[in-house]
Amino acid sequence: LHDDPQLGVLLSKLINVAVPDTIDERAINQISPEAPNDFKFTHDVTQNHNLTLNAAKSIGLTVVNIGSDDLIAGTPHLVLGLIWQTVKLALLAKINLKSNPFLIRLLQPGETLEELLKLPPEKLLLRWFNYHLEQSGSERRGEKFSKD
């Protein structure tokens, strides 16, 4: 994937899945792999990568020290990091009371609904995880998503 000249097109579409209408798909250059040494090909690939990186910044992804050259080179840890951030954003965006009203069960004693709504999605997910641990009778609790 990280060596594919279509990477800019794929990342742009992935960003639009995470946050709809971030990129106008008419602005994405459709790449034909028939002439990879052609100036227009290189220019179009670079434009797609720049479009993707600017869109990623606009939706809050961390793109520090990532440039179109890194994506063209297919630097695996940078490409995969960008993909991971986009997927995480898309998944965590669905963790809210409007989409999942059963999250109201996560209210703790003395906590108001407003306070629950202010929690970031990661905290809600962790609270949901701990709620289910408690319901199953387990004494264990998670503190963070790492080696807990």
HELIX and SHEET records of a PDB file:
HELIX    1   1 LEU A    7  ALA A   18  1                                  12    
HELIX    2   2 GLU A   25  ALA A   27  5                                   3    
HELIX    3   3 PHE A   39  SER A   58  1                                  20    
HELIX    4   4 SER A   68  ALA A   73  1                                   6    
HELIX    5   5 PRO A   76  LEU A   92  1                                  17    
HELIX    6   6 PRO A  101  LEU A  106  5                                   6    
HELIX    7   7 LEU A  113  LYS A  118  1                                   6    
HELIX    8   8 PRO A  121  GLN A  135  1                                  15    
END                                                                             
